[in-house]
Amino acid sequence: MARNITDIIESHLKSIMNQSCNGIIELQRSELADLFKCVPSQINYVISTRFTLEKGYIVESKRGGGGYIRIRQIESLDDPLMQVLQDWPSEISQREAEDMIERLEREQVMTEREANLLRMMVKREVLAVDLPIRDRLRSRLLKFVLQVFLMENGNEEEKRQTD
């Protein structure tokens, strides 16, 4: 049975991930494209469809000369932050964002200081654009910040395991 290039790239990345001692791989989009003799957008497609939050992965990307793609496998899907991010809405009101931040602070996912910073960041006065763009922008900002929290939680867990 012939496999398509998307399946082959996914399989290759998962193989590298399994060999990684910390569940993190870092790679260059252009090097992968050269390896599989495809365009870099094919690599983007594989990563954006096969390595999603819902499937237990966080993807970080830095573009440019020294750019990279970092894929982290999330150990526990039971993490309260992971549960929040799995069904993330494309739009979120200020009230909904503040409620979510309050919940995550209460569950000690973030400190009071971090929660206060996020509350300020999602205010309509800060995101001074018209609806529905404001709610979309708020959703994207908050989602990416929370993904950083999730990645940091993973880093702290790694440090505890190696100490």
SERO-4910 file (N, C-alpha, C, O; in steps of 0.05 Angstrom, whole numbers):
BEGIN
 pado doro    nc1    nc2    nc3   cac1   cac2   cac3    cc1    cc2    cc3    oc1    oc2    oc3
  Met    A     17    -24      0      0      0      0     18     25      0     35     28     18
  Ala    A     14     42    -19     30     66    -21     20     87     -1     -4     92      1
  Arg    A     38     99     13     31    120     32     37    147     19     55    150      2
  Asn    A     21    167     26     25    193     14     47    208     30     54    200     52
  Ile    A     57    229     19     79    244     31     72    255     58     89    256     76
  Thr    A     47    262     62     38    272     88     41    251    110     51    257    131
  Asp    A     33    227    104     36    205    123     65    198    128     73    192    151
  Ile    A     82    199    108    110    193    111    124    214    128    140    207    146
  Ile    A    118    240    124    130    261    140    121    258    169    137    261    187
  Glu    A     95    254    173     84    250    200     99    227    214    107    229    237
  Ser    A    101    205    201    114    181    212    143    187    219    152    179    241
  His    A    157    201    202    185    209    207    187    226    232    204    221    249
  Leu    A    170    246    234    171    264    257    164    250    283    176    254    304
  Lys    A    144    232    282    137    216    306    160    197    314    164    192    338
  Ser    A    174    187    294    197    169    300    219    185    314    230    176    334
  Ile    A    224    209    305    244    226    318    234    233    346    250    233    365
  Met    A    208    239    349    197    245    375    200    222    395    207    226    418
  Asn    A    196    198    385    199    174    402    228    170    411    232    159    433
  Gln    A    247    178    395    275    176    402    284    198    421    305    196    434
  Ser    A    269    219    422    276    242    439    272    234    469    252    222    476
  Cys    A    291    242    485    289    235    514    270    253    529    261    246    551
  Asn    A    263    276    518    246    295    532    220    301    518    205    319    527
  Gly    A    214    287    497    188    291    483    187    317    467    165    327    461
  Ile    A    211    328    460    212    353    445    230    348    421    252    337    423
  Ile    A    221    358    398    239    358    375    240    386    364    220    401    365
  Glu    A    263    393    353    266    420    341    278    415    313    297    400    310
  Leu    A    266    427    293    274    422    266    272    446    249    259    466    256
  Gln    A    284    445    226    283    466    206    265    458    184    267    437    172
  Arg    A    246    475    178    226    470    157    240    464    130    233    445    116
  Ser    A    259    480    123    273    477     97    288    451     95    289    439     74
  Glu    A    301    443    117    316    418    117    297    394    113    303    376     98
  Leu    A    274    395    126    254    373    123    244    373     94    241    352     82
  Ala    A    239    397     83    229    398     56    249    387     36    242    373     18
  Asp    A    275    393     41    296    381     24    297    351     27    300    337      7
  Leu    A    295    341     52    297    312     57    274    297     42    279    276     31
  Phe    A    250    309     43    227    295     30    221    305      2    202    297    -11
  Lys    A    239    323     -8    236    334    -35    208    344    -40    194    337    -58
  Cys    A    200    362    -21    173    375    -23    177    404    -17    198    413    -10
  Val    A    155    419    -20    156    448    -13    153    451     17    139    435     30
  Pro    A    164    473     29    161    478     57    132    479     66    125    473     89
  Ser    A    114    488     48     86    490     56     74    462     62     55    459     77
  Gln    A     85    441     50     76    414     56     84    406     84     69    393     98
  Ile    A    107    415     93    115    411    121     96    425    140     88    414    160
  Asn    A     90    450    133     71    466    149     44    451    151     32    450    173
  Tyr    A     35    440    129      9    426    129     10    402    148     -9    398    164
  Val    A     31    386    146     33    363    164     33    371    193     19    360    209
  Ile    A     48    391    199     50    400    227     24    412    237     16    406    259
  Ser    A     11    428    220    -14    441    229    -38    421    231    -57    427    245
  Thr    A    -36    399    216    -59    380    217    -54    355    234    -72    343    244
  Arg    A    -29    347    236    -22    322    250    -11    326    278     -9    307    293
  Phe    A     -2    350    284     11    355    310     -4    378    323      6    400    328
  Thr    A    -29    373    330    -47    393    341    -49    390    371    -41    370    382
  Leu    A    -59    410    384    -63    410    413    -82    387    420    -78    373    440
  Glu    A   -103    383    404   -122    362    409   -109    334    408   -119    316    421
  Lys    A    -88    332    393    -74    306    391    -51    303    410    -37    284    410
  Gly    A    -48    324    427    -28    322    448     -1    335    442     20    326    452
  Tyr    A     -1    355    424     24    368    417     21    398    418      0    409    414
  Ile    A     43    411    425     45    440    423     67    446    403     89    435    405
  Val    A     61    464    385     80    471    364     88    501    368     71    518    370
  Glu    A    113    505    368    125    532    369    139    537    343    152    518    333
  Ser    A    138    560    333    151    565    307    164    592    307    153    612    316
  Lys    A    189    593    297    203    618    293    212    619    264    226    602    255
  Arg    A    203    640    251    210    642    223    236    659    220    245    672    238
  Gly    A    247    657    196    271    673    190    295    656    188    293    631    188
  Gly    A    318    669    185    344    655    180    350    633    200    356    611    191
  Gly    A    348    638    226    354    618    245    328    605    255    327    595    277
  Gly    A    307    606    239    281    597    247    280    567    252    297    552    243
  Tyr    A    260    559    267    257    531    274    228    524    279    211    542    281
  Ile    A    222    499    281    197    490    290    203    471    313    219    453    311
  Arg    A    190    476    335    193    459    359    167    446    365    146    460    367
  Ile    A    167    420    367    143    405    373    147    391    400    167    377    404
  Arg    A    128    396    418    130    384    445    106    366    448     83    373    444
  Gln    A    112    341    456     90    323    462     82    327    491     98    329    509
  Ile    A     56    330    495     45    336    522     40    309    535     26    292    525
  Glu    A     50    307    559     48    282    574     20    276    583      9    255    578
  Ser    A      8    296    596    -18    291    608    -40    308    596    -38    333    597
  Leu    A    -60    295    585    -82    310    574   -102    317    597   -122    330    592
  Asp    A    -96    309    622   -112    315    644   -106    342    656   -121    352    673
  Asp    A    -85    355    647    -77    381    657   -100    400    653   -112    401    631
  Pro    A   -108    416    674   -131    434    670   -127    454    647   -146    461    634
  Leu    A   -103    463    643    -97    481    622   -101    468    594   -111    480    576
  Met    A    -93    443    593    -97    428    568   -127    425    562   -135    427    539
  Gln    A   -142    419    582   -171    416    579   -184    442    568   -201    442    551
  Val    A   -175    465    579   -185    491    570   -178    496    541   -194    505    525
  Leu    A   -153    489    533   -143    495    506   -155    477    485   -156    484    462
  Gln    A   -163    453    493   -173    433    473   -197    444    457   -199    439    433
  Asp    A   -215    457    471   -240    466    458   -240    497    456   -260    510    461
  Trp    A   -217    508    448   -214    537    448   -232    550    427   -232    542    404
  Pro    A   -247    570    435   -264    584    416   -249    604    398   -227    613    406
  Ser    A   -259    609    374   -246    628    356   -251    657    365   -236    675    357
  Glu    A   -272    661    381   -278    688    391   -283    684    421   -295    664    430
  Ile    A   -275    705    437   -280    703    465   -285    732    476   -269    750    470
  Ser    A   -305    735    491   -312    762    502   -293    768    526   -280    750    536
  Gln    A   -293    793    533   -276    801    556   -285    786    581   -268    777    596
  Arg    A   -311    784    586   -322    771    609   -313    741    610   -305    731    631
  Glu    A   -316    728    587   -308    699    585   -278    696    590   -269    677    604
  Ala    A   -262    714    579   -233    713    583   -226    717    613   -210    702    624
  Glu    A   -239    736    625   -234    741    654   -242    718    671   -229    711    690
  Asp    A   -265    705    664   -274    681    679   -254    659    676   -248    645    696
  Met    A   -243    655    652   -224    634    647   -198    639    663   -187    621    675
  Ile    A   -189    664    662   -165    671    677   -169    666    707   -151    656    720
  Glu    A   -192    674    717   -198    670    745   -197    640    752   -186    632    773
  Arg    A   -209    623    735   -209    594    740   -180    583    741   -173    568    758
  Leu    A   -163    592    722   -136    582    720   -119    592    744   -101    578    753
  Glu    A   -125    616    753   -112    626    777   -120    609    801   -104    601    818
  Arg    A   -146    604    804   -157    589    826   -145    560    826   -140    549    848
  Glu    A   -141    549    802   -130    522    800    -99    522    801    -87    502    797
  Gln    A    -88    545    807    -59    550    810    -43    542    785    -20    533    787
  Val    A    -55    547    762    -41    544    737    -23    568    733     -2    567    720
  Met    A    -32    591    744    -17    616    742    -18    631    768    -36    626    784
  Thr    A      1    648    772      3    664    796    -17    687    795    -28    693    773
  Glu    A    -21    700    817    -39    723    817    -28    745    799    -43    759    785
  Arg    A     -2    749    799     11    769    783      7    763    753      0    781    737
  Glu    A     11    738    745      7    730    717    -22    734    709    -28    744    687
  Ala    A    -41    727    727    -69    730    721    -76    760    718    -91    767    699
  Asn    A    -65    777    735    -70    805    732    -60    817    706    -73    833    693
  Leu    A    -36    807    698    -25    816    672    -43    808    649    -49    823    631
  Leu    A    -53    783    650    -71    774    628    -97    789    629   -108    795    607
  Arg    A   -108    794    652   -133    810    653   -130    837    640   -148    846    626
  Met    A   -107    850    645   -103    876    632   -100    873    601   -109    890    586
  Met    A    -87    851    593    -82    847    565   -108    842    549   -109    850    525
  Val    A   -128    831    561   -152    824    546   -174    845    548   -196    842    537
  Lys    A   -169    868    561   -189    889    564   -195    901    537   -178    904    519
  Arg    A   -220    909    533   -229    922    508   -214    948    503   -210    956    480
  Glu    A   -206    962    524   -191    987    521   -164    982    509   -153    999    495
  Val    A   -152    959    515   -126    952    504   -129    942    475   -113    949    458
  Leu    A   -149    926    471   -154    915    444   -174    933    430   -197    926    425
  Ala    A   -164    957    424   -182    978    414   -188    975    384   -180    991    367
  Val    A   -202    953    377   -212    949    350   -241    941    352   -251    933    373
  Asp    A   -255    943    330   -284    937    330   -289    907    333   -273    890    326
  Leu    A   -313    901    343   -323    873    344   -329    864    315   -337    882    300
  Pro    A   -327    840    307   -318    816    322   -288    812    322   -278    793    334
  Ile    A   -274    830    309   -245    828    307   -232    828    335   -214    813    341
  Arg    A   -243    845    353   -233    846    380   -234    820    394   -215    811    407
  Asp    A   -257    806    392   -261    780    405   -243    758    393   -234    741    407
  Arg    A   -239    760    367   -220    741    354   -192    746    363   -177    727    369
  Leu    A   -184    771    364   -157    779    373   -152    770    401   -132    759    408
  Arg    A   -172    775    419   -170    767    447   -167    737    449   -150    727    465
  Ser    A   -182    723    433   -180    693    434   -152    684    426   -141    667    439
  Arg    A   -142    694    404   -116    686    395    -94    693    415    -76    677    421
  Leu    A    -95    718    425    -74    726    444    -74    708    469    -53    698    477
  Leu    A    -98    704    480   -100    688    504    -92    659    499    -79    647    516
  Lys    A   -100    648    476    -93    620    470    -63    617    469    -52    598    480
  Phe    A    -49    635    455    -20    632    453     -6    636    480     14    623    485
  Val    A    -15    654    496     -3    658    522     -7    633    539     11    624    553
  Leu    A    -31    621    538    -37    597    553    -20    573    543    -13    556    559
  Gln    A    -15    572    518      3    551    507     31    554    519     44    534    524
  Val    A     40    579    522     66    583    535     65    573    563     85    560    573
  Phe    A     44    578    578     41    567    605     42    537    605     55    524    622
  Leu    A     29    524    585     29    495    583     57    485    578     65    465    589
  Met    A     72    498    560     99    490    554    117    494    578    134    477    584
  Glu    A    113    516    593    129    520    617    123    499    638    141    491    652
  Asn    A     98    491    641     91    470    660    106    445    652    115    430    670
  Gly    A    108    439    626    123    416    617    152    418    623    165    398    631
  Asn    A    164    442    621    192    446    627    197    441    657    217    429    664
  Glu    A    179    451    674    182    448    702    181    418    710    196    409    727
  Glu    A    163    403    697    160    375    702    186    360    694    195    342    708
  Glu    A    197    368    671    223    356    662    245    360    682    260    342    688
  Lys    A    247    385    692    268    391    712    265    375    737    285    365    748
  Arg    A    240    371    746    235    355    770    243    326    766    254    313    784
  Gln    A    239    316    742    245    288    736    275    283    735    285    262    741
  Thr    A    290    304    726    319    301    723    334    308    748    358    301    751
  Asp    A    321    322    767    335    329    793    337    306    812    347    309    834
***
